[in-house]
């Protein structure tokens, strides 16, 4: 499962897909090495994806809703202008999709010290701007063919020429869209996928990684001046001010290492589904990418799922020492290995580590939500149950006194005592839960034992007033109360 290709061959592969070479700009050494070129299997599609996208775009233009028997030139021209506006909006949709894909392919790591949030946001914004600058397309605006000469023509001729112009504009839109995707592969922002027989595929994608090393905070006195005469006092402490000093405080300082990574995945039992039907675990940045897919492009964006049999990650530092620090990691992994694709182009991908991290994050969020719900319920219950326990204890004592006077109610006194212990235990458990006590159950047991023992001592005293009883029982109960109280303080 470990390949024998050199790092350079893996780092900068030369491939050809449907007559188009990637990367498009070859240098002289590559031209002298034609064996580097590898043909990718074309996608199994009867109709080219570019044509299918063009058909979808055409169907969404206001021009398609124009009645065939319209009699006013103004209505025809309005439909044409609105269609051009719709195409321009589709163009902005593509820009937003590319931006979301760049964000999904931008990672941050902390390798030394605590993360400095201000520095992190600044460096990520800068790296994202660089990626977007590299993704800028030379998208030609759609030409508006409407002028006075054309509108002065007969309506049938105007409609025919505007229809031909819109047809050409939609074809140009589809061509420029996929030319843009190809250029983003050249600039190592997007990747490619190759579908192979027996439900297998191989694809690659790229990541930009920013690594922060934080050496920590520091404090430095720049200048210090002593007063000849003391005339001021500090407003808070009342002490005299004898001078002034200028201090420079640094909250954090260190380095940002910029790293480029190429991921190569080989997958078996591969399937591709629509975003809505996908059941793979997606990290938040991939979810945002899928949410940025415009409605007109949504049917053509798919998610890969399968079993990865090989993952290759090649990373290189680009800012610290260009190309000097290059690493290669080749390892077999068994797990879920999804990616987001548009035809043969890979918008982004993520691996088992990201899936595991996202699953752990979701479990943490669910646990926190469950804990918060439990604390909220316990907050409302423990005070109420405390009052109920007091009322039940009073009832137990009253019923016990009534039974000793011969009026009956002994069974109800026992039931009231048991109910009091249950209410005390639940109130103690809820109180400990509100305080986020990790040993809430143990503390509730000890508290119930201590308070329950005191209640039984009171009941024993009531019975002792009416009949002779041994003092061993209250002594044992008192000992139990003390032990429960001492043990409970250890778990408070």
C-alpha positions in Angstrom: 0.0 0.0 0.0 3.0 2.3 0.1 3.9 3.9 -3.2 7.4 4.1 -4.7 7.0 7.5 -6.4 9.4 10.2 -5.3 8.2 13.1 -3.3 8.5 15.5 -6.2 6.4 13.2 -8.4 3.7 13.1 -5.8 4.0 16.8 -4.9 3.5 18.1 -8.4 1.7 15.5 -10.5 1.1 16.2 -14.2 -2.2 14.8 -15.3 -4.5 15.1 -18.3 -8.3 14.9 -18.2 -10.4 15.1 -21.3 -7.6 16.7 -23.3 -6.8 19.3 -20.7 -3.4 19.2 -18.9 -3.0 20.1 -15.2 -1.2 22.2 -14.4 -1.6 24.2 -17.6 1.7 26.0 -17.4 4.5 23.4 -17.8 8.1 24.3 -17.3 11.0 23.1 -19.3 12.0 20.1 -17.1 8.5 18.7 -17.3 8.4 19.1 -21.1 11.5 16.9 -21.2 9.8 14.3 -19.0 6.7 13.1 -20.9 6.5 10.0 -18.7 5.3 12.3 -15.9 2.0 12.8 -17.7 -0.8 10.6 -16.4 -4.1 10.2 -18.1 -7.1 10.4 -15.8 -10.2 8.3 -16.7 -13.0 10.7 -17.8 -16.2 10.8 -15.7 -18.9 8.3 -16.8 -21.4 10.9 -18.1 -23.4 10.7 -21.4 -23.8 14.5 -21.5 -21.0 16.8 -20.4 -21.5 18.5 -17.1 -20.9 21.9 -18.7 -23.9 21.4 -21.0 -26.1 20.2 -18.2 -25.2 23.2 -16.1 -25.9 25.5 -19.1 -29.3 23.9 -19.6 -30.1 24.5 -15.9 -29.0 28.1 -16.1 -31.0 28.6 -19.3 -34.2 27.2 -17.7 -33.9 29.8 -14.9 -33.7 32.9 -17.0 -36.8 35.2 -17.3 -36.4 34.8 -21.1 -37.8 31.3 -20.8 -41.1 32.7 -19.3 -41.6 35.1 -22.2 -44.9 34.2 -24.0 -44.5 33.2 -27.6 -47.3 35.6 -28.8 -46.0 38.8 -27.1 -46.7 41.8 -29.3 -44.6 44.5 -27.6 -40.9 45.0 -28.3 -40.5 46.6 -24.8 -41.6 43.3 -23.1 -39.1 41.3 -25.1 -36.2 43.8 -24.3 -37.2 43.8 -20.6 -37.0 40.0 -20.5 -33.6 40.1 -22.2 -32.2 42.7 -19.7 -33.6 40.7 -16.7 -31.9 37.6 -18.1 -28.6 39.4 -18.3 -29.1 40.6 -14.7 -29.9 37.0 -13.6 -26.7 35.8 -15.3 -24.7 38.4 -13.4 -26.2 37.2 -10.1 -25.2 33.7 -11.0 -21.7 35.0 -11.5 -21.7 36.4 -8.0 -23.0 33.1 -6.7 -19.9 31.5 -8.2 -17.7 34.0 -6.3 -19.4 33.2 -3.0 -19.0 29.4 -3.7 -15.2 29.9 -4.4 -14.8 31.9 -1.2 -16.6 29.3 0.9 -14.4 26.6 -0.7 -11.2 28.6 0.1 -12.4 28.9 3.7 -13.1 25.2 3.9 -9.5 24.5 2.7 -7.9 26.8 5.3 -6.8 25.2 8.5 -5.3 26.6 11.7 -3.0 24.8 14.2 -1.6 25.8 17.6 1.7 24.1 18.3 3.2 26.3 21.1 1.6 28.3 23.9 -2.0 29.5 24.0 -3.8 30.7 21.0 -3.8 34.4 20.5 -7.2 35.1 19.0 -6.4 38.5 17.6 -3.3 37.3 15.8 -5.1 34.2 14.6 -7.9 36.1 13.0 -5.5 38.6 11.4 -3.3 35.9 9.9 -6.3 33.8 8.7 -7.8 36.8 7.0 -4.5 37.5 5.3 -4.1 33.9 4.1 -7.7 33.9 2.9 -7.2 37.1 1.0 -4.1 35.5 -0.7 -6.2 32.5 -1.7 -9.0 34.6 -3.1 -6.5 36.8 -5.0 -5.1 33.6 -6.6 -8.7 32.5 -7.4 -9.6 35.8 -9.1 -11.0 34.8 -12.5 -10.8 36.7 -15.8 -14.6 36.4 -16.2 -15.7 38.4 -19.2 -18.9 40.4 -18.7 -21.9 39.5 -20.8 -22.3 41.9 -23.7 -25.6 43.7 -24.0 -26.5 43.7 -27.7 -29.6 46.0 -27.3 -29.3 49.3 -29.1 -31.6 51.7 -31.0 -30.8 50.1 -34.4 -31.8 46.6 -33.2 -35.0 47.8 -31.4 -36.1 49.6 -34.6 -36.2 46.2 -36.4 -39.4 44.1 -36.7 -40.3 42.3 -33.5 -39.6 38.8 -34.9 -36.1 39.8 -35.9 -35.5 41.5 -32.5 -36.6 38.4 -30.7 -34.6 36.1 -32.9 -31.4 38.1 -32.4 -31.8 38.5 -28.7 -32.5 34.7 -28.3 -29.3 34.0 -30.2 -27.4 36.5 -28.0 -28.7 34.9 -24.8 -28.0 31.4 -26.0 -24.4 32.5 -26.7 -24.2 34.2 -23.3 -25.3 31.0 -21.5 -22.8 28.9 -23.4 -20.1 31.4 -22.5 -21.2 31.3 -18.8 -20.9 27.5 -18.7 -17.5 27.6 -20.5 -16.1 30.3 -18.2 -17.4 28.5 -15.1 -15.5 25.3 -15.9 -12.5 27.2 -17.1 -12.4 28.9 -13.7 -12.6 25.5 -11.9 -9.7 24.3 -14.1 -7.6 27.3 -13.3 -8.2 26.8 -9.6 -6.8 23.3 -10.0 -3.7 24.8 -11.7 -3.3 27.2 -8.8 -3.7 24.3 -6.3 -6.9 25.5 -4.7 -9.2 22.8 -6.0 -8.4 19.1 -6.8 -9.5 16.4 -9.2 -11.3 13.1 -8.9 -10.9 10.0 -11.0 -13.6 7.4 -11.1 -12.3 3.9 -11.6 -14.2 0.5 -12.2 -15.7 -1.5 -9.4 -16.8 1.6 -7.4 -13.3 2.9 -6.8 -12.0 6.4 -7.0 -8.9 8.5 -6.4 -9.0 12.2 -5.7 -6.8 14.9 -4.3 -7.4 18.3 -2.8 -5.2 21.0 -1.2 -5.1 22.7 2.2 -3.5 25.9 3.4 -2.3 25.6 7.0 -1.4 28.3 9.4 0.6 27.2 12.5 0.8 29.6 15.4 3.7 29.5 17.9 3.2 31.7 20.9 6.2 32.5 23.1 3.9 34.0 25.7 3.3 37.5 27.1 5.9 40.0 28.2 6.2 43.3 30.0 8.9 45.9 29.4 9.6 49.3 31.0 10.5 51.7 28.2 11.1 54.8 30.3 10.8 56.0 33.9 10.8 59.5 35.4 11.0 60.5 39.1 9.4 63.7 40.3 11.4 66.2 42.3 8.3 67.2 44.2 5.5 65.0 45.3 2.2 66.8 44.6 -0.3 64.1 43.6 -1.9 61.1 45.3 -3.4 58.1 43.7 -7.2 58.3 43.7 -7.8 54.7 44.6 -5.1 54.0 47.2 -4.4 57.5 48.5 -0.7 56.9 48.3 1.7 59.5 46.9 2.7 59.5 43.2 6.5 59.9 43.0 7.0 59.5 39.3 5.8 58.1 35.9 6.9 55.1 33.8 6.1 53.9 30.3 5.5 50.2 30.1 5.1 48.1 27.0 2.9 45.0 27.6 2.8 42.2 25.0 -0.1 39.8 25.3 1.5 37.3 23.0 4.3 37.0 20.5 5.7 34.3 18.3 5.6 33.0 14.8 3.1 32.0 12.1 4.3 29.2 9.9 2.5 29.0 6.6 2.3 25.5 5.3 0.9 24.0 2.1 -0.6 20.4 2.1 -1.7 18.1 -0.7 -4.1 15.2 0.3 -4.4 12.2 -1.9 -7.2 9.7 -1.1 -7.7 6.2 -2.6 -11.2 5.0 -1.9 -13.1 1.7 -2.5 -16.8 1.1 -2.3 -17.2 4.7 -3.3 -20.5 6.3 -3.9 -21.5 9.9 -4.7 -24.8 11.4 -3.5 -26.5 14.7 -3.5 -25.8 17.0 -0.5 -29.3 16.5 0.8 -29.1 12.7 0.7 -25.6 12.5 2.2 -25.2 11.0 5.7 -21.5 11.6 6.2 -20.3 13.7 9.1 -19.3 17.2 7.9 -17.1 19.6 9.8 -18.5 23.1 10.2 -16.5 24.7 7.4 -17.7 22.0 5.0 -21.3 22.6 6.1 -20.8 26.3 5.3 -19.5 25.3 1.9 -22.5 23.2 1.1 -24.8 26.0 2.3 -23.0 28.4 -0.1 -23.8 26.2 -3.1 -26.4 28.2 -5.2 -29.7 26.7 -5.9 -29.1 26.5 -9.7 -25.8 24.5 -9.1 -27.1 22.4 -6.2 -28.2 19.4 -8.4 -24.7 19.0 -9.7 -22.7 19.2 -6.5 -22.2 15.8 -4.9 -20.6 14.2 -1.8 -18.2 11.3 -2.0 -18.4 8.5 0.6 -16.6 5.2 0.8 -13.9 3.3 2.5 -10.4 4.8 2.3 -7.6 2.3 1.7 -4.8 4.8 1.4 -4.1 8.4 2.4 -1.1 10.4 1.4 -0.4 13.9 2.9 2.5 16.0 1.6 3.2 19.2 3.5 5.7 21.9 2.9 6.5 25.1 4.7 6.2 28.1 2.4 7.0 31.1 4.5 9.7 29.9 6.9 12.0 28.3 4.5 10.6 27.7 1.1 10.8 24.1 0.1 13.5 23.4 2.6 11.3 21.5 5.0 9.3 18.9 3.2 7.7 15.9 4.8 5.9 12.9 3.5 3.5 10.6 5.3 2.1 7.5 3.8 -0.2 5.4 5.9 -3.2 3.0 5.4 -6.4 4.0 7.1 -9.7 2.3 7.4 -12.6 4.7 7.8 -15.1 7.1 6.3 -13.4 9.4 3.8 -15.8 12.0 2.2 -15.3 14.9 -0.2 -17.4 17.5 -2.0 -17.2 17.4 -5.8 -18.6 19.2 -8.8 -18.1 16.9 -11.7 -14.4 16.0 -11.9 -13.4 18.9 -9.7 -12.9 18.4 -5.9 -14.0 21.5 -4.0 -12.8 20.2 -0.6 -12.3 17.0 1.3 -11.8 15.8 4.9 -10.6 12.7 6.5 -11.1 10.4 9.5 -9.4 12.7 11.9 -11.7 15.6 11.0 -14.7 13.2 11.2 -13.6 12.0 14.6 -13.0 15.6 15.8 -16.5 16.7 14.6 -18.1 13.7 16.2 -16.4 14.5 19.5 -17.4 18.2 19.2 -21.1 17.2 18.6 -21.0 14.8 21.6 -19.5 17.6 23.7 -22.2 20.0 22.6 -25.0 17.4 23.2 -23.5 16.6 26.6 -23.4 20.3 27.5 -27.0 20.8 26.4 -28.1 17.8 28.4 -26.2 19.0 31.4 -27.7 22.5 31.1 -31.2 21.1 30.8 -30.6 18.9 33.9 -29.3 21.9 35.9 -32.2 24.1 34.8 -34.7 21.4 36.0 -32.8 20.8 39.2 -32.7 24.5 39.9 -36.5 24.6 39.8 -37.0 21.4 41.8 -34.7 21.5 44.8 -36.3 24.5 46.6 -39.8 23.1 46.0 -38.7 19.6 47.3 -37.1 21.2 50.3 -40.4 22.7 51.3 -42.2 19.4 50.6 -39.7 17.6 52.8 -40.3 20.0 55.7 -44.1 19.6 55.4 -43.8 15.8 55.3 -41.5 15.8 58.3 -44.0 17.9 60.3 -46.8 15.5 59.2 -44.7 12.5 60.3 -44.1 14.0 63.7 -47.8 14.9 64.1 -49.0 11.5 63.0 -46.5 9.8 65.4 -47.8 11.9 68.3 -51.4 11.1 67.4 -50.6 7.3 67.2 -49.0 7.4 70.6 -52.1 9.0 72.1 -54.2 6.1 70.8 -55.9 7.9 67.9 -54.4 5.7 65.2 -52.4 6.7 62.2 -49.2 4.7 62.9 -49.0 3.4 59.3 -49.5 6.9 57.9 -46.7 8.1 60.2 -44.3 5.5 58.7 -45.4 6.4 55.1 -44.9 10.1 55.8 -41.4 9.4 57.2 -40.4 7.4 54.1 -41.8 10.1 51.8 -39.8 12.7 53.8 -36.5 10.7 53.2 -37.3 10.4 49.5 -38.0 14.2 49.2 -34.8 15.0 51.1 -32.7 12.7 48.9 -34.1 14.2 45.6 -33.7 17.8 46.9 -30.1 17.1 47.9 -29.4 15.5 44.6 -30.9 18.5 42.7 -28.9 21.0 44.8 -25.7 19.2 44.2 -26.5 19.0 40.4 -27.1 22.8 40.3 -23.6 23.3 41.9 -22.1 20.9 39.3 -20.9 18.5 42.0 -19.4 15.5 40.2 -20.2 13.3 43.2 -23.8 14.5 43.5 -25.3 11.1 44.2 -22.8 10.2 47.0 -23.4 13.6 48.7 -27.2 13.2 48.4 -26.9 9.8 50.1 -24.8 11.2 53.0 -27.1 14.2 53.4 -30.2 12.0 53.4 -28.6 9.8 56.0 -27.7 12.7 58.3 -31.1 14.5 58.1 -33.0 11.2 58.2 -31.2 10.2 61.3 -32.1 13.5 63.0 -35.7 13.0 62.0 -35.7 9.5 63.5 -34.2 10.8 66.7 -37.1 13.3 67.0 -39.6 10.6 66.3 -37.9 8.4 69.0 -38.2 11.2 71.5 -41.9 11.6 70.8 -42.5 7.8 71.3 -40.2 7.9 74.5 -42.6 10.4 76.0 -45.4 7.8 76.0 -43.5 4.5 76.6 -40.2 3.4 77.9 -37.5 2.8 75.3 -33.8 2.0 75.3 -31.3 4.9 74.9 -29.1 2.7 72.7 -31.2 3.5 69.6 -30.8 7.3 69.7 -27.1 6.9 70.5 -26.6 4.7 67.4 -28.7 7.1 65.3 -26.6 10.1 66.5 -23.4 8.2 65.7 -24.7 7.5 62.2 -25.7 11.2 61.8 -22.1 12.3 62.7 -20.5 9.8 60.4 -22.8 10.7 57.5 -22.1 14.4 58.1 -18.3 14.0 58.1 -18.3 11.8 55.0 -20.7 14.1 53.2 -18.4 17.1 53.8 -15.7 15.3 51.8 -18.0 15.1 48.8 -19.5 18.6 49.1 
